[in-house]
Amino acid sequence: MMVAEQTELFEKSNDRELIKDVKHFFNRYFMRLVLKSGRSLASLQSPKYDGMPKAPGVSEDRDGKLVEAADCQEVVECALEAFQNMTSVSTLIVWRSLVKRDLDVQIAHDVGYRHSQYSDRKKAAMIEFNYAFAGRLQKRGLHNKHFDFDEYLYQPKSDF
């Protein structure tokens, strides 16, 4: 019985780190990566999975800026694909709370949860996003343990 309790404690501790990483990504990087990729929040819709494959977007071909925008676009696309791999309730909660910054009270009301239910569900949704996003990044060869994307936003300017 002691082993099960220790495993549960470890998982809860790890969950706190995963939630922290997700909040950090959306608070610090997501909007700036969207803008630097050449997109706007208005052009992004709340992701809905329809099962149909999508062609990648096309941007202007401008050497260094293209590379920077492409790097940022890769990360943004990974985030959007992560939303598609999540349950619809998790997608709604993470999108509205961390991207649109709607009030938790309003989101809880809209999904029909009491405060404590919503709080638990929001944590589970952020953990779900963490795993889905990490999987999408890994699939594209973009290994990033704590979702730290300073290198994408602050690339040194070249003298070409």
Phi, psi and omega in degrees: 000327180297322180297317180297319179295319179295319179297317180297318178296319179297317181297319179294321177296316178296322179300320179299320178294319179297316179297317178301317180297319180294313179300317180299316180300311182288323181287325186258324192245321194306306183297320180292323177293320178300311182295317181290338178282353179095010180248174175230161179298326179297331180281345178269133177258158171302120188299136175229134181269120178247001176083355182264137178291149181242142175282145178293150179292160180244137177234169181298153183261090182231084179013253187299317180294325178296317180297314179299313180296322180294319177299313179295320180296324177301315181293316179298316179297323176298318179296315180294322176293325177299319177300322180293335181271358182263165174293157184297322180293318178297317178301312181300315182295311182293315182300310185287326183276322186256337178261304181280341179062038173291158178289139179301324180300317181291318180296315179302317178297315183295327179267356175078032179252146169287168184304311183293321177297315182296318180301314178295319182291325179294318177299315179297323179294320179292323176294319178298317178298317181305310181293319180294317181293315179300320178296319179293318178298315181297321180299327180267004179079019180255080183282124183208099190298315185247022178055048178259113186243029177303321182297333178281329184269332185239056179281138179298143179284141178269156182260038181274000000 
